[in-house]
Amino acid sequence: MSYIDGFVIAVPTANKQKFIDHAEAFDPLFKEYGAIRIVECWADDVPDGEVTDFRKAVQAKDDETVVFSWVEWPDKATRDTCMEKMTSDPRMDPAVNPMPFDGKRMIYGGFSPVVEM
């Protein structure tokens, strides 16, 4: 069964194209190292919740938009190998490919699917 890495971030709305450009430069590394699929989603219908929501989770400001992304791997072993390689890949250097958002507010994690249809 596949393995999924999920990400939620707040991106300055004015940086939408910078985010897309960053993803188009960065996401091929995931594919190069074994990812099956990468999806980057710009918020379209993200309501405010009563207790919590996507915006609160990443402390999004009024001038920021929530992005929800995931990377699908064939298995966790492939993902773990990729992450090890990416940490030493010079293309990951923030000076070469700076993030157009505050990475400290990014929420991320790895997930094992329990139901697939």
C-alpha positions as CSV (number, residue, x, y, z in Angstrom):
1,M,0.0,0.0,0.0
2,S,1.2,3.5,-0.7
3,Y,2.4,6.1,1.7
4,I,1.4,9.8,1.9
5,D,3.2,12.9,3.1
6,G,0.7,15.8,3.7
7,F,1.4,19.5,4.1
8,V,-0.6,22.5,5.1
9,I,0.9,26.0,4.8
10,A,0.0,29.7,4.7
11,V,1.3,31.5,1.6
12,P,1.1,35.2,1.1
13,T,-1.7,35.6,-1.4
14,A,0.5,38.0,-3.4
15,N,3.1,35.1,-3.7
16,K,0.7,32.7,-5.5
17,Q,2.8,32.7,-8.7
18,K,6.0,32.5,-6.7
19,F,4.6,29.5,-4.9
20,I,3.7,27.8,-8.2
21,D,7.1,28.5,-9.6
22,H,8.7,27.1,-6.4
23,A,6.6,24.0,-6.6
24,E,7.4,23.5,-10.3
25,A,11.1,23.7,-9.4
26,F,11.0,21.7,-6.2
27,D,8.4,18.9,-6.9
28,P,10.4,17.2,-9.7
29,L,12.9,16.3,-7.0
30,F,10.2,14.2,-5.3
31,K,9.5,12.5,-8.6
32,E,13.2,11.9,-9.2
33,Y,13.5,10.2,-5.9
34,G,10.5,8.0,-6.3
35,A,7.2,9.9,-5.7
36,I,4.3,8.6,-7.7
37,R,2.2,11.7,-7.5
38,I,2.4,15.3,-6.1
39,V,-0.6,17.6,-5.7
40,E,-0.4,21.3,-4.7
41,C,-3.8,22.8,-3.9
42,W,-4.6,26.6,-3.5
43,A,-7.5,27.2,-1.1
44,D,-10.9,27.8,-2.8
45,D,-13.5,26.9,-0.2
46,V,-11.9,26.9,3.2
47,P,-14.5,28.0,5.8
48,D,-13.6,29.4,9.2
49,G,-14.4,26.8,12.0
50,E,-15.9,27.4,15.4
51,V,-13.0,25.7,17.2
52,T,-10.3,25.1,14.6
53,D,-9.8,25.1,10.9
54,F,-7.0,25.1,8.3
55,R,-6.4,28.9,8.6
56,K,-6.0,28.7,12.4
57,A,-3.9,25.6,12.2
58,V,-1.2,27.5,10.2
59,Q,-1.9,30.9,11.8
60,A,-2.8,32.3,8.4
61,K,-3.0,36.1,8.3
62,D,-5.6,38.1,6.4
63,D,-3.3,38.5,3.4
64,E,-2.4,34.8,3.2
65,T,-4.0,31.8,1.5
66,V,-3.9,28.2,2.7
67,V,-2.2,25.6,0.6
68,F,-2.9,21.9,1.0
69,S,-0.4,19.5,-0.6
70,W,0.4,15.9,-0.6
71,V,3.0,13.5,-2.0
72,E,2.2,9.9,-2.8
73,W,4.9,7.3,-2.5
74,P,4.9,3.6,-3.5
75,D,5.8,2.8,0.2
76,K,7.3,4.3,3.3
77,A,10.8,2.9,2.5
78,T,10.9,4.8,-0.7
79,R,9.8,8.0,1.1
80,D,12.4,7.5,3.8
81,T,15.2,7.0,1.3
82,C,14.1,10.1,-0.7
83,M,14.0,12.3,2.4
84,E,17.6,11.2,3.3
85,K,18.8,12.0,-0.2
86,M,17.0,15.3,-0.4
87,T,18.6,16.7,2.8
88,S,22.0,16.5,1.1
89,D,20.9,17.5,-2.4
90,P,22.3,21.0,-3.2
91,R,19.1,21.8,-5.1
92,M,17.4,21.9,-1.7
93,D,19.5,24.8,-0.6
94,P,17.2,27.7,0.4
95,A,19.6,30.1,-1.2
96,V,19.0,28.3,-4.5
97,N,15.2,27.7,-4.1
98,P,13.9,30.0,-1.3
99,M,10.4,29.2,0.1
100,P,7.9,31.9,-0.7
101,F,6.2,31.3,2.7
102,D,7.0,31.0,6.4
103,G,8.2,27.4,6.7
104,K,8.0,27.5,10.5
105,R,4.1,27.5,10.3
106,M,4.0,24.5,7.9
107,I,2.2,21.5,9.2
108,Y,3.4,18.2,7.8
109,G,3.4,14.5,8.5
110,G,3.5,11.0,7.0
111,F,0.4,8.8,6.8
112,S,-0.3,5.2,6.1
113,P,-3.5,4.8,4.2
114,V,-6.1,2.6,5.8
115,V,-8.8,2.8,3.1
116,E,-8.3,3.3,-0.6
117,M,-11.0,3.2,-3.3
